[in-house]
Amino acid sequence: MKLPRRTFLHLAVGAAALPAVSRVATAQSYPSRPVRLVVGFAAGSTTDILARLMGQWLSERLGQQFIIENRPGAAGNIAAEAVVKAPADGYTLLMVPPAAAINATLYDKLSFNFLSDLAPVAGVVRVPNVVEVNPSVPVKTVPELVAHAKANPGALSFASAGIGTASHMAGELFKVMTGVNMVHVAYRGDGPAMTDLIGGQVQVGFATMTASIGHIRADRLRALAVTTAARSQALPDIPTVSDFIPGYEASSWFGIAAPKDTPAAIVDHLNRETNTGLADPNIMGRLADMGGMMLAGSAADFGKLIADETAKWAKVIKVAGIKPQ
C-alpha cells in the first residue's frame, strides 16, 4: 500500500522522535529501586566519606536509597572491576578515586581498561595534598626541605597511604622534579601513616588535606605547602608547591562513574543532580572543611580529567620505576 506523502512524513517524524521520548522516559523513571555506590576503600577513608555525603544527597533528591558498598582491596581495583562487570542500568555506580588513573599504569594485568570500560558521570571534588613534616625536622619552607634533603641524601623518609596512592604519587613527583633522595615508606592507609609521622618514625608526608588538617591545626605537624595549583581556603596562609617548583601539581580528586553503555539519559540525570548538590550550601560547607575544591561540570569534563591524570601519572610511574606490592 502506498501512503500519501503527508502521512508518510508524519510517521517518519514520529519515528525519529521515539528515541528522544524514550530517553526522557528513562530519565523520569530512574531510579525505581535502590542504587549501589561502590567504594574501593574502607569505611572512614576520604573516598568513603565523599560517597556517603553524595549518596545521602542523591537519596534525598531522587527518592531512592543510594547504598554505600565498601569493597576494599587491590588499591581500588576490586571495586572498579565489580562495577565494570555490573549491568549498565544505572543501579551500580563507582565512587572514583585518584587511584583509578594511577592503577592503569601501575598494574599491567588488569582485567579491565578504566577509560574504556566505565562511563564518567560527574566530578565531585579536588582535595589538596599537603607537604608536611614532623616538627623536629629543621625546615619551614619547601626550598629548605629540598636543601635539607640534598644535604642528607637518604636520611629523610616520607610516608604514604600505600603504593600507588595519591600521597605516594605526590611524593614521587616531588622527588622527580627536585632530584632529592627520600626513602618511601608505604603504610596501609592514611591513619597509620599519620601516626608514625607524628611520632617521628618518618619525617615527611604528602597526605590529603582531609587526613592532615586536624594535625596541622593542633601543631602536631608542620605544613610547608599544598600540592594543588591554587592555595586552599582551608589553609589560606600556606603556599603552593608550585610557588617554588613551577609546574608541580598533585591532588586527590573524586567523582562518580557507571558501567559503559549506561543510558545517556541516566548519566545526564545523575550529572545534573550531582552538580545541584555541589551548589548546595551544606555540601559546599562540608567539602570546604576538607579543603575541597568543587569539580562541577559535565560528564565529558570528568572524563577528560581522568584521561589527563592517567597520562600524567603514567610518566611518573615509569620514570620512578614504581612497582605494585
Backbone bond lengths (Angstrom), bond angles and torsions (degrees), N, CA, C in turn:
res aa  C-N    CA-C-N  psi(-1)  N-CA   C-N-CA  omega(-1)  CA-C   N-CA-C  phi
1 M - - - 1.456 - - 1.516 109.24 -
2 K 1.325 116.35 130.81 1.444 121.01 -179.55 1.522 109.22 -92.65
3 L 1.361 115.81 121.87 1.454 120.52 -178.82 1.524 110.67 -82.60
4 P 1.332 117.01 144.03 1.469 119.57 172.14 1.529 109.45 -57.93
5 R 1.329 116.11 147.79 1.465 120.63 -174.39 1.535 111.19 -58.35
6 R 1.343 117.33 -41.60 1.463 119.59 -179.39 1.524 111.36 -62.64
7 T 1.343 116.45 -42.29 1.463 120.37 178.57 1.518 111.16 -63.71
8 F 1.341 115.55 -41.52 1.467 120.08 -180.00 1.528 110.84 -61.52
9 L 1.322 117.01 -45.86 1.462 120.73 -179.51 1.523 111.15 -63.75
10 H 1.334 115.73 -39.34 1.462 119.75 178.83 1.525 111.01 -61.40
11 L 1.322 116.66 -44.88 1.467 120.70 179.25 1.520 111.54 -66.19
12 A 1.333 116.31 -38.25 1.461 120.33 -178.78 1.525 110.81 -65.10
13 V 1.325 115.98 -43.85 1.464 120.12 178.59 1.524 110.17 -62.92
14 G 1.333 116.19 -41.09 1.459 119.95 178.76 1.510 112.06 -63.03
15 A 1.329 116.67 -41.23 1.464 120.80 179.10 1.513 110.84 -65.09
16 A 1.323 116.23 -39.83 1.469 119.66 -179.77 1.515 111.21 -65.71
17 A 1.325 116.81 -29.19 1.465 120.33 -178.80 1.514 112.85 -79.44
18 L 1.330 117.47 -15.27 1.465 120.24 -176.19 1.518 113.94 -58.92
19 P 1.349 120.35 -45.31 1.463 118.82 178.92 1.518 112.62 -58.48
20 A 1.333 117.50 -41.08 1.462 120.32 179.15 1.516 110.88 -64.39
21 V 1.329 116.08 -42.97 1.466 119.81 177.76 1.523 110.42 -62.04
22 S 1.338 115.97 -41.26 1.457 120.61 179.71 1.525 110.92 -62.50
23 R 1.358 116.63 -40.67 1.457 119.87 179.99 1.521 110.80 -64.32
24 V 1.317 116.57 -41.90 1.462 120.38 179.02 1.524 110.44 -63.29
25 A 1.329 116.31 -43.91 1.466 120.49 179.70 1.523 110.83 -62.42
26 T 1.327 116.50 -40.06 1.460 120.29 178.94 1.523 110.81 -61.17
27 A 1.333 116.38 -46.50 1.461 120.53 -179.55 1.519 111.42 -64.28
28 Q 1.346 116.66 -39.22 1.459 119.68 -177.11 1.521 112.28 -70.30
29 S 1.331 117.66 -30.18 1.463 120.42 -177.78 1.526 112.43 -89.36
30 Y 1.322 118.10 -9.29 1.473 122.18 -177.26 1.526 109.46 -95.77
31 P 1.350 117.07 136.57 1.464 127.76 -6.59 1.521 110.94 -92.56
32 S 1.310 115.95 147.57 1.460 120.85 178.70 1.527 111.68 -107.11
33 R 1.324 116.72 2.04 1.470 121.96 176.95 1.534 107.92 -154.68
34 P 1.326 118.87 170.67 1.470 120.59 -178.59 1.526 112.93 -58.46
35 V 1.335 115.25 149.19 1.463 123.21 -179.74 1.523 108.44 -113.59
36 R 1.327 116.40 137.81 1.471 121.47 175.62 1.525 109.27 -92.71
37 L 1.325 116.97 129.84 1.457 122.50 172.95 1.533 106.07 -114.05
38 V 1.329 116.12 105.30 1.462 122.15 -171.04 1.528 110.40 -87.09
39 V 1.334 115.27 135.59 1.464 122.94 -179.06 1.524 108.35 -120.78
40 G 1.324 116.36 130.46 1.466 120.31 -175.91 1.503 115.08 -86.75
41 F 1.329 117.55 11.47 1.456 121.25 -178.14 1.522 109.43 -136.85
42 A 1.317 115.93 167.56 1.457 121.27 -173.47 1.530 111.61 -69.34
43 A 1.328 114.98 161.37 1.458 120.85 174.76 1.523 109.31 -58.25
44 G 1.342 116.40 138.86 1.449 121.38 -179.08 1.512 113.98 95.95
45 S 1.337 117.46 -13.60 1.460 120.65 176.54 1.530 109.39 -71.82
46 T 1.330 116.76 163.99 1.464 120.05 178.81 1.522 110.69 -58.53
47 T 1.337 116.94 -42.66 1.463 121.16 179.30 1.526 110.76 -59.61
48 D 1.324 115.72 -42.64 1.463 121.27 -179.67 1.527 111.53 -66.78
49 I 1.329 116.89 -43.75 1.466 121.09 -179.68 1.529 110.21 -59.67
50 L 1.327 115.73 -44.36 1.463 119.74 -179.46 1.524 111.53 -68.16
51 A 1.333 116.94 -38.51 1.465 120.02 178.55 1.522 110.50 -62.18
52 R 1.308 117.23 -41.05 1.465 120.56 -179.38 1.529 111.03 -69.20
53 L 1.323 116.64 -36.55 1.458 120.14 178.05 1.528 110.92 -64.65
54 M 1.338 116.39 -48.97 1.458 119.59 -178.58 1.529 111.38 -74.55
55 G 1.323 117.27 -33.12 1.457 120.81 178.19 1.519 111.75 -62.66
56 Q 1.338 116.23 -40.52 1.464 119.46 177.79 1.526 110.72 -64.55
57 W 1.334 116.59 -42.22 1.464 120.59 178.84 1.532 111.09 -60.92
58 L 1.336 115.99 -48.54 1.459 119.96 -177.71 1.525 111.16 -65.67
59 S 1.328 116.37 -36.07 1.476 119.78 176.91 1.519 110.54 -59.87
60 E 1.327 116.03 -46.12 1.458 120.46 -177.95 1.524 111.54 -68.24
61 R 1.324 116.66 -37.94 1.463 120.74 -176.90 1.522 112.82 -75.23
62 L 1.339 115.90 -38.35 1.462 119.69 -171.27 1.520 113.49 -102.93
63 G 1.321 117.70 -4.73 1.453 120.36 171.94 1.515 115.62 76.17
64 Q 1.317 117.03 13.95 1.462 121.88 174.29 1.518 108.45 -134.15
65 Q 1.321 115.46 149.68 1.460 119.13 -177.50 1.528 111.15 -72.27
66 F 1.327 116.14 132.38 1.461 122.29 170.68 1.526 106.78 -100.45
67 I 1.324 115.15 106.21 1.462 121.97 -173.34 1.527 109.64 -88.80
68 I 1.326 116.76 124.96 1.464 120.98 178.36 1.525 108.22 -83.70
69 E 1.314 115.92 121.87 1.464 122.01 -179.29 1.535 109.00 -116.62
70 N 1.323 116.37 109.88 1.463 121.20 179.55 1.517 110.61 -84.24
71 R 1.336 116.38 121.13 1.463 122.07 177.32 1.523 108.20 -130.20
72 P 1.356 116.66 71.23 1.463 119.73 -176.37 1.530 112.00 -71.91
73 G 1.332 114.07 159.36 1.461 120.03 176.43 1.508 112.40 131.96
74 A 1.336 115.31 146.27 1.468 122.66 176.05 1.523 111.79 54.01
75 A 1.346 115.92 41.94 1.467 122.12 175.44 1.524 112.56 55.82
76 G 1.325 116.30 34.79 1.463 120.46 177.87 1.515 114.37 93.17
77 N 1.329 117.63 -5.65 1.466 119.98 -176.57 1.528 112.76 -69.39
78 I 1.333 117.63 -32.47 1.466 120.36 -179.77 1.534 109.67 -63.26
79 A 1.325 116.00 -44.76 1.463 120.10 179.32 1.524 111.00 -65.59
80 A 1.330 116.47 -44.26 1.469 119.66 -178.86 1.523 110.83 -61.46
81 E 1.333 117.52 -42.66 1.463 120.91 -179.73 1.525 110.76 -64.09
82 A 1.341 116.67 -38.83 1.459 120.36 179.46 1.527 110.98 -61.54
83 V 1.318 117.02 -39.50 1.463 120.36 -179.82 1.528 110.63 -74.06
84 V 1.321 117.09 -38.24 1.467 120.60 176.53 1.531 110.57 -56.43
85 K 1.329 116.57 -39.78 1.460 121.59 -176.19 1.537 113.02 -84.55
86 A 1.308 117.56 -7.68 1.469 120.88 -177.08 1.532 110.48 -76.63
87 P 1.325 117.36 157.11 1.471 120.05 176.04 1.529 111.02 -58.43
88 A 1.316 115.96 142.10 1.468 121.35 -177.97 1.523 109.94 -86.49
89 D 1.332 115.66 64.02 1.464 120.23 -175.44 1.525 113.12 -122.23
90 G 1.343 117.22 5.24 1.458 120.60 178.47 1.511 114.99 86.54
91 Y 1.334 117.18 1.84 1.464 119.63 -177.09 1.526 113.06 -100.67
92 T 1.329 116.89 0.97 1.460 121.74 171.36 1.521 107.18 -134.88
93 L 1.327 116.15 117.89 1.451 122.64 -178.00 1.522 109.60 -123.51
94 L 1.325 116.14 163.17 1.465 121.54 179.48 1.517 109.28 -121.01
95 M 1.339 116.12 133.25 1.464 120.18 168.63 1.523 106.23 -83.41
96 V 1.326 116.14 112.44 1.464 121.38 -170.43 1.522 110.62 -88.01
97 P 1.338 118.25 123.22 1.460 122.47 175.49 1.531 109.83 -101.28
98 P 1.325 118.54 171.10 1.471 120.27 177.61 1.522 113.38 -61.45
99 A 1.326 116.86 -22.47 1.467 119.86 178.73 1.525 112.14 -58.38
100 A 1.337 116.83 -25.62 1.469 119.87 -179.40 1.522 110.85 -59.40
101 A 1.332 117.15 -39.76 1.464 120.92 179.87 1.521 111.47 -77.67
102 I 1.312 117.07 -31.46 1.463 121.86 -178.09 1.526 110.91 -75.19
103 N 1.331 116.34 -43.10 1.463 121.35 -175.50 1.522 113.22 -63.42
104 A 1.329 117.00 -24.95 1.463 120.44 -178.29 1.515 111.98 -58.35
105 T 1.339 117.23 -31.19 1.466 121.76 177.56 1.521 111.78 -102.49
106 L 1.325 116.78 -36.08 1.464 120.78 -175.89 1.521 111.72 -62.81
107 Y 1.325 116.99 -37.95 1.465 121.61 -179.96 1.528 108.89 -107.72
108 D 1.318 116.32 119.24 1.468 119.21 -174.53 1.526 113.50 -94.96
109 K 1.337 118.00 2.23 1.460 119.96 -179.17 1.524 111.74 -130.03
110 L 1.303 116.25 38.46 1.462 119.58 176.60 1.526 109.80 -69.43
111 S 1.317 115.96 149.10 1.464 120.43 179.91 1.525 112.09 -86.57
112 F 1.327 116.82 4.48 1.459 120.70 -178.82 1.515 108.69 -145.85
113 N 1.335 114.73 161.21 1.460 122.21 173.41 1.516 106.73 -113.46
114 F 1.319 117.04 111.99 1.456 120.15 -172.08 1.524 111.75 -57.64
115 L 1.327 116.86 -43.12 1.458 120.74 -175.40 1.524 112.94 -65.57
116 S 1.318 117.14 -32.09 1.468 119.14 -176.39 1.525 113.71 -104.17
117 D 1.323 117.83 -18.33 1.462 120.28 -175.37 1.522 114.14 -99.74
118 L 1.324 117.20 -5.55 1.457 120.78 177.51 1.528 109.21 -129.20
119 A 1.312 115.70 147.28 1.457 121.68 179.67 1.523 109.55 -102.14
120 P 1.330 118.35 120.96 1.469 119.04 176.18 1.514 110.38 -63.58
121 V 1.325 115.81 139.34 1.471 121.32 179.62 1.527 110.63 -109.49
122 A 1.338 115.90 -54.89 1.469 119.36 -177.66 1.514 110.37 -164.13
123 G 1.323 116.30 139.89 1.454 120.70 168.13 1.513 108.71 -78.26
124 V 1.327 116.85 148.23 1.464 120.93 179.90 1.527 111.13 -112.60
125 V 1.327 117.23 -59.03 1.462 118.30 -172.84 1.524 110.58 -157.45
126 R 1.320 115.25 152.00 1.462 122.84 170.60 1.526 106.77 -113.31
127 V 1.333 116.53 128.07 1.460 121.52 -178.54 1.528 108.68 -116.68
128 P 1.334 118.06 126.62 1.460 119.30 178.68 1.534 111.47 -65.55
129 N 1.305 115.32 150.63 1.450 120.69 161.56 1.523 106.90 -92.20
130 V 1.313 116.53 164.27 1.467 120.60 -177.97 1.518 109.45 -125.51
131 V 1.328 116.40 128.07 1.460 120.18 170.38 1.526 105.41 -79.93
132 E 1.317 115.77 117.46 1.465 120.97 -172.82 1.519 110.06 -140.50
133 V 1.313 115.52 154.36 1.466 120.28 -178.73 1.515 109.75 -133.06
134 N 1.323 114.44 157.06 1.451 119.86 168.90 1.531 107.59 -64.31
135 P 1.342 118.09 139.32 1.474 119.73 -177.05 1.527 114.90 -56.88
136 S 1.327 117.68 -17.85 1.462 119.43 179.49 1.525 112.78 -75.54
137 V 1.351 116.90 -15.97 1.469 119.97 179.73 1.529 108.01 -75.76
138 P 1.334 118.36 127.12 1.477 121.20 -172.06 1.526 113.92 -80.73
139 V 1.327 116.88 54.93 1.463 121.02 178.07 1.522 108.65 -138.78
140 K 1.346 115.32 148.78 1.453 120.44 179.13 1.528 112.61 -129.48
141 T 1.328 116.72 -3.94 1.462 120.75 179.80 1.522 109.47 -139.01
142 V 1.327 115.69 165.01 1.461 120.04 177.13 1.532 111.50 -62.28
143 P 1.347 120.00 -46.26 1.473 118.63 177.24 1.533 112.66 -57.92
144 E 1.322 117.10 -37.90 1.468 119.78 177.93 1.527 111.09 -66.21
145 L 1.340 116.77 -37.86 1.462 119.92 177.05 1.522 110.82 -63.79
146 V 1.322 117.02 -44.90 1.466 121.10 179.05 1.525 110.22 -61.20
147 A 1.323 117.28 -46.05 1.469 121.10 -179.32 1.527 111.01 -63.62
148 H 1.334 116.49 -41.90 1.464 120.62 -179.77 1.529 111.05 -65.45
149 A 1.335 116.13 -41.90 1.466 120.13 179.80 1.526 110.91 -66.55
150 K 1.323 117.63 -38.13 1.468 119.93 179.73 1.520 111.75 -71.71
151 A 1.329 116.12 -30.31 1.469 119.53 177.86 1.523 112.04 -76.93
152 N 1.353 115.39 -17.86 1.478 120.34 -178.42 1.520 109.23 -133.20
153 P 1.327 117.69 65.11 1.478 119.97 -174.57 1.526 112.20 -59.34
154 G 1.329 115.07 129.00 1.458 121.04 178.31 1.509 114.83 80.63
155 A 1.342 117.70 -4.91 1.465 120.11 -177.01 1.524 111.98 -81.84
156 L 1.337 116.87 -26.36 1.458 120.56 179.72 1.526 110.01 -95.87
157 S 1.317 116.09 142.28 1.461 121.01 174.17 1.517 108.60 -120.00
158 F 1.343 115.83 146.93 1.466 118.65 177.30 1.516 110.00 -120.32
159 A 1.324 114.55 139.34 1.459 122.01 -176.68 1.511 110.33 -91.55
160 S 1.332 115.93 147.92 1.460 121.00 171.18 1.515 109.03 -138.17
161 A 1.324 115.24 168.10 1.462 120.98 178.51 1.521 111.90 -80.54
162 G 1.334 117.33 2.59 1.461 121.06 178.12 1.518 111.37 141.87
163 I 1.322 116.00 163.45 1.459 121.23 178.58 1.531 110.04 -58.78
164 G 1.324 116.31 128.60 1.453 120.56 175.97 1.513 115.48 81.78
165 T 1.322 118.10 1.96 1.463 120.13 177.68 1.528 109.44 -78.72
166 A 1.329 115.63 168.35 1.462 120.01 -178.84 1.521 111.48 -61.21
167 S 1.329 117.48 -37.45 1.469 119.81 179.66 1.520 110.99 -68.43
168 H 1.327 117.31 -35.37 1.466 120.74 176.24 1.525 110.43 -64.86
169 M 1.338 116.42 -48.00 1.454 119.69 -176.46 1.531 111.45 -67.46
170 A 1.331 117.44 -35.03 1.466 119.96 176.53 1.522 110.32 -61.38
171 G 1.330 116.61 -40.98 1.459 120.28 177.91 1.515 112.75 -67.67
172 E 1.324 116.46 -40.83 1.467 119.67 -179.91 1.531 110.99 -67.10
173 L 1.338 116.90 -38.51 1.464 119.45 176.93 1.526 109.88 -63.81
174 F 1.317 117.08 -39.41 1.461 121.85 177.21 1.533 110.19 -60.48
175 K 1.308 117.07 -44.31 1.464 120.90 179.05 1.530 111.34 -63.81
176 V 1.327 115.86 -44.37 1.469 120.32 -178.74 1.527 110.95 -62.16
177 M 1.328 116.82 -42.04 1.465 120.46 -173.61 1.528 113.83 -82.38
178 T 1.338 116.99 -18.29 1.470 119.86 -179.75 1.523 112.91 -109.78
179 G 1.342 116.74 -19.37 1.460 119.92 -178.23 1.516 114.57 77.51
180 V 1.338 117.28 15.26 1.463 119.41 179.99 1.528 110.32 -81.13
181 N 1.315 114.91 158.07 1.466 121.99 178.34 1.519 108.35 -112.21
182 M 1.324 115.74 99.08 1.459 121.12 174.45 1.524 108.18 -121.47
183 V 1.309 116.45 144.03 1.469 121.79 -177.62 1.531 109.47 -86.66
184 H 1.325 116.06 127.44 1.454 120.10 178.78 1.523 110.68 -83.81
185 V 1.336 116.20 132.32 1.466 122.04 175.49 1.530 107.18 -121.95
186 A 1.324 115.90 114.20 1.466 120.92 -177.48 1.519 111.02 -91.42
187 Y 1.332 116.44 135.52 1.454 123.09 177.51 1.524 109.09 -116.49
188 R 1.311 115.80 173.08 1.464 120.94 176.33 1.525 109.14 -96.49
189 G 1.316 115.84 70.49 1.450 120.98 178.34 1.517 112.83 109.64
190 D 1.349 114.56 165.70 1.460 120.75 -179.01 1.525 112.38 -66.86
191 G 1.333 117.25 -33.62 1.461 120.36 -176.07 1.517 113.05 -56.29
192 P 1.337 118.41 -59.76 1.467 119.14 179.63 1.525 113.12 -64.95
193 A 1.322 117.66 -30.72 1.467 120.01 177.11 1.526 110.03 -63.95
194 M 1.333 116.62 -43.85 1.461 120.41 178.61 1.525 111.70 -64.62
195 T 1.323 116.41 -38.67 1.474 120.53 -179.87 1.523 110.83 -59.94
196 D 1.318 116.90 -46.49 1.471 119.60 -178.76 1.524 112.19 -74.81
197 L 1.324 118.37 -29.91 1.463 120.42 176.21 1.528 109.85 -67.46
198 I 1.315 117.00 -43.21 1.466 120.80 177.69 1.527 110.11 -66.23
199 G 1.328 116.78 -36.62 1.463 121.08 -179.43 1.516 114.19 -77.45
200 G 1.332 117.86 -11.36 1.463 120.69 177.57 1.514 115.06 89.65
201 Q 1.353 117.83 3.86 1.467 119.25 176.70 1.530 110.93 -67.84
202 V 1.321 116.95 -29.56 1.467 123.43 169.83 1.529 106.47 -125.75
203 Q 1.322 116.23 159.48 1.462 118.51 -170.75 1.528 114.74 -108.23
204 V 1.330 117.28 -26.03 1.462 121.30 -172.62 1.521 109.57 -129.12
205 G 1.327 116.09 147.72 1.460 120.42 176.32 1.515 110.94 -139.03
206 F 1.331 114.86 158.46 1.471 122.59 176.45 1.525 108.82 -133.02
207 A 1.317 116.69 38.49 1.464 121.83 -172.42 1.530 111.62 -73.05
208 T 1.326 114.98 165.05 1.466 120.20 177.93 1.525 110.42 -65.13
209 M 1.315 115.30 156.18 1.459 120.91 175.63 1.522 110.28 -57.16
210 T 1.319 116.63 -38.22 1.464 121.12 -178.72 1.521 111.22 -57.98
211 A 1.333 116.06 -43.93 1.464 120.76 -178.51 1.525 112.41 -77.83
212 S 1.328 117.34 -23.98 1.461 121.49 -169.22 1.516 115.17 -97.86
213 I 1.327 117.73 -34.76 1.460 120.15 -162.05 1.531 113.39 -60.99
214 G 1.319 118.14 -36.80 1.462 120.18 179.11 1.513 111.51 -63.74
215 H 1.326 116.86 -40.83 1.465 121.33 -179.85 1.525 111.30 -71.05
216 I 1.337 116.76 -33.67 1.462 120.59 177.82 1.526 109.84 -67.80
217 R 1.316 116.82 -45.57 1.464 120.46 -179.40 1.525 112.23 -65.61
218 A 1.338 116.58 -26.74 1.471 120.91 178.77 1.527 111.89 -91.06
219 D 1.343 116.81 6.02 1.472 122.93 178.55 1.521 113.28 63.94
220 R 1.312 116.84 22.05 1.462 119.27 174.27 1.530 110.95 -81.94
221 L 1.334 116.08 -21.76 1.458 122.24 176.04 1.524 108.54 -133.54
222 R 1.336 115.79 152.48 1.467 120.83 177.89 1.527 108.53 -107.47
223 A 1.319 116.47 118.15 1.463 120.93 178.74 1.525 109.65 -83.50
224 L 1.337 116.07 131.25 1.459 121.35 177.95 1.520 111.99 -101.42
225 A 1.336 116.55 -36.89 1.464 120.42 -176.86 1.515 109.59 -168.58
226 V 1.333 115.79 157.76 1.462 120.95 170.37 1.521 108.04 -99.12
227 T 1.326 115.93 155.84 1.466 120.16 -170.50 1.523 114.03 -94.43
228 T 1.330 117.96 -6.12 1.459 120.25 178.21 1.527 110.39 -78.83
229 A 1.330 115.51 165.75 1.465 119.75 -179.22 1.523 111.79 -68.28
230 A 1.338 116.55 -28.27 1.467 121.18 179.19 1.523 109.84 -114.66
231 R 1.317 116.18 156.61 1.456 120.53 177.56 1.530 110.57 -64.98
232 S 1.310 114.99 158.40 1.464 120.58 179.44 1.519 110.01 -97.24
233 Q 1.330 115.95 136.10 1.457 119.80 177.00 1.520 111.62 -65.33
234 A 1.327 116.76 -22.04 1.464 120.13 179.59 1.530 111.65 -72.92
235 L 1.341 116.24 -29.25 1.471 121.62 177.33 1.531 107.76 -134.37
236 P 1.320 117.24 68.10 1.466 120.39 -170.41 1.523 115.26 -64.09
237 D 1.322 117.74 -21.00 1.466 120.59 -178.46 1.525 112.72 -87.55
238 I 1.317 116.91 -4.86 1.466 120.68 -177.61 1.523 109.24 -93.34
239 P 1.337 118.61 126.32 1.466 120.82 -178.19 1.517 111.84 -71.61
240 T 1.310 116.39 175.20 1.463 121.52 174.52 1.527 109.40 -95.36
241 V 1.311 116.56 156.26 1.466 120.52 175.51 1.532 109.56 -61.23
242 S 1.334 116.31 -36.63 1.466 119.88 -176.94 1.526 112.69 -67.93
243 D 1.339 117.84 -13.78 1.465 119.86 172.73 1.520 110.43 -63.01
244 F 1.336 116.18 -26.67 1.464 121.41 -177.04 1.528 112.60 -113.92
245 I 1.340 115.97 -28.18 1.471 121.60 179.97 1.527 106.55 -123.90
246 P 1.322 118.12 89.37 1.470 121.02 -175.25 1.525 112.40 -54.86
247 G 1.328 114.62 133.92 1.462 120.41 177.96 1.511 114.91 91.77
248 Y 1.334 117.02 -8.78 1.475 118.78 179.40 1.520 109.47 -73.90
249 E 1.317 116.33 131.03 1.464 122.57 173.16 1.515 108.38 -156.57
250 A 1.309 115.86 127.84 1.466 121.87 175.85 1.516 106.49 -151.59
251 S 1.304 116.85 134.32 1.458 118.94 -178.10 1.517 109.89 -156.93
252 S 1.307 114.33 168.38 1.458 120.78 176.29 1.519 108.32 -103.75
253 W 1.307 116.64 119.15 1.469 120.84 -179.43 1.531 108.70 -121.34
254 F 1.309 114.92 154.06 1.459 120.02 -173.46 1.528 110.11 -142.52
255 G 1.313 115.54 151.45 1.455 120.52 178.27 1.516 110.31 -164.80
256 I 1.307 115.71 -166.23 1.469 122.27 -176.49 1.521 109.30 -124.69
257 A 1.331 116.44 138.89 1.460 122.14 176.77 1.518 109.37 -134.95
258 A 1.331 115.73 163.93 1.464 123.24 179.96 1.522 108.39 -133.84
259 P 1.317 117.98 165.19 1.465 119.17 174.57 1.528 110.87 -58.52
260 K 1.325 116.26 147.17 1.464 118.82 176.96 1.534 109.22 -58.72
261 D 1.289 116.60 155.08 1.471 124.78 -178.32 1.526 112.98 72.39
262 T 1.329 117.55 8.48 1.464 118.81 170.70 1.527 107.86 -61.93
263 P 1.324 119.41 133.62 1.468 120.56 -176.84 1.521 112.93 -50.48
264 A 1.321 115.98 135.50 1.464 121.20 -178.29 1.519 111.77 -58.06
265 A 1.329 116.87 -33.60 1.466 119.91 -179.66 1.524 111.07 -63.53
266 I 1.337 117.26 -37.12 1.462 121.02 179.20 1.523 110.19 -71.62
267 V 1.331 116.49 -43.24 1.471 120.58 177.64 1.531 109.79 -59.14
268 D 1.318 116.90 -46.44 1.463 121.03 -179.94 1.527 111.01 -62.39
269 H 1.332 115.87 -41.31 1.468 120.87 -179.62 1.530 110.38 -62.20
270 L 1.326 116.70 -47.11 1.463 120.68 179.20 1.519 111.67 -66.33
271 N 1.315 116.71 -36.70 1.464 120.16 178.35 1.533 110.57 -62.73
272 R 1.334 116.69 -45.96 1.465 120.23 -179.81 1.529 111.30 -61.88
273 E 1.325 116.09 -44.59 1.467 119.43 -177.15 1.524 111.35 -69.37
274 T 1.333 117.25 -35.21 1.467 120.32 176.63 1.520 110.28 -65.57
275 N 1.326 117.13 -44.83 1.457 120.59 178.91 1.533 111.54 -63.96
276 T 1.325 115.99 -36.26 1.465 119.15 176.29 1.525 109.98 -63.13
277 G 1.326 115.87 -40.32 1.460 120.05 177.56 1.518 112.33 -62.42
278 L 1.326 116.63 -39.19 1.462 120.64 -178.69 1.528 112.31 -69.01
279 A 1.330 116.46 -15.64 1.464 120.83 175.78 1.526 112.17 -94.54
280 D 1.331 117.00 -4.49 1.461 121.40 179.82 1.530 109.76 -75.23
281 P 1.329 118.62 130.59 1.470 120.78 -176.56 1.525 114.07 -56.76
282 N 1.333 117.03 -36.87 1.462 119.14 -179.12 1.520 111.37 -65.61
283 I 1.336 116.52 -45.41 1.463 119.71 179.50 1.525 110.09 -69.06
284 M 1.324 117.13 -40.93 1.460 119.87 177.13 1.527 110.81 -57.31
285 G 1.328 116.37 -41.40 1.456 120.03 179.35 1.517 112.39 -65.33
286 R 1.333 116.19 -42.60 1.465 119.79 178.71 1.529 111.30 -62.16
287 L 1.324 116.09 -43.48 1.460 119.89 -179.73 1.527 111.19 -68.84
288 A 1.322 116.83 -36.36 1.470 120.26 178.08 1.519 111.00 -63.57
289 D 1.327 117.08 -36.72 1.469 120.98 177.98 1.529 111.17 -61.96
290 M 1.334 116.44 -27.23 1.457 121.64 178.67 1.528 111.42 -88.28
291 G 1.330 116.74 0.41 1.456 119.58 -175.02 1.509 112.53 80.94
292 G 1.332 116.48 15.62 1.452 120.66 -171.91 1.516 114.47 -77.16
293 M 1.331 114.50 148.73 1.460 122.95 175.12 1.524 106.98 -119.19
294 M 1.332 117.23 120.67 1.457 121.67 -173.67 1.529 112.33 -61.21
295 L 1.347 115.45 142.73 1.457 121.82 179.22 1.530 111.18 -113.48
296 A 1.311 118.33 27.67 1.461 120.95 -178.13 1.526 110.47 -53.44
297 G 1.322 115.91 137.02 1.462 121.29 -179.78 1.511 109.84 170.70
298 S 1.306 116.55 -169.97 1.456 120.97 -178.52 1.525 111.01 -79.68
299 A 1.338 114.79 167.84 1.470 119.57 174.25 1.528 109.78 -60.97
300 A 1.331 116.77 -37.76 1.476 120.47 178.92 1.519 110.99 -64.22
301 D 1.324 118.10 -36.63 1.469 121.21 177.29 1.524 110.31 -60.75
302 F 1.335 115.94 -43.94 1.463 119.20 -179.89 1.525 110.36 -67.84
303 G 1.322 117.32 -37.80 1.459 120.64 177.24 1.516 111.78 -61.45
304 K 1.329 117.24 -39.80 1.470 120.61 178.45 1.521 110.87 -66.08
305 L 1.324 116.52 -39.85 1.469 120.08 177.59 1.525 110.38 -59.04
306 I 1.332 117.19 -47.05 1.467 120.48 -179.74 1.528 110.61 -61.29
307 A 1.334 117.20 -43.93 1.458 121.01 -179.40 1.523 111.47 -64.33
308 D 1.334 117.08 -43.27 1.471 120.98 179.66 1.525 111.15 -64.29
309 E 1.326 116.52 -42.35 1.463 120.24 -179.79 1.532 111.21 -68.33
310 T 1.327 116.81 -35.56 1.461 120.77 177.82 1.534 110.05 -61.51
311 A 1.325 117.09 -45.47 1.463 120.84 179.40 1.529 111.59 -66.50
312 K 1.315 116.68 -39.61 1.467 121.21 -178.76 1.516 111.87 -63.26
313 W 1.332 116.42 -49.20 1.461 118.96 -175.36 1.522 111.99 -76.36
314 A 1.319 117.27 -22.45 1.468 119.39 174.29 1.525 110.32 -59.67
315 K 1.326 117.01 -41.56 1.466 120.90 179.68 1.523 111.30 -64.95
316 V 1.340 116.78 -43.64 1.463 120.40 -178.53 1.525 110.66 -65.58
317 I 1.328 116.57 -43.66 1.474 120.67 -179.77 1.512 111.08 -60.53
318 K 1.314 116.75 -41.25 1.467 120.39 -178.92 1.523 111.97 -70.95
319 V 1.333 117.69 -42.67 1.469 121.48 179.45 1.527 110.43 -65.05
320 A 1.334 116.93 -42.41 1.462 120.88 -177.43 1.521 113.26 -82.34
321 G 1.322 116.50 -10.15 1.462 119.70 -179.64 1.513 114.31 64.69
322 I 1.332 116.22 37.99 1.461 120.64 -176.73 1.522 110.62 -76.84
323 K 1.310 115.99 135.71 1.463 122.82 177.96 1.514 109.69 -124.10
324 P 1.337 118.91 146.70 1.463 120.37 177.70 1.522 110.65 -67.92
325 Q 1.317 115.73 158.78 1.465 120.52 179.09 1.513 110.65 -68.52
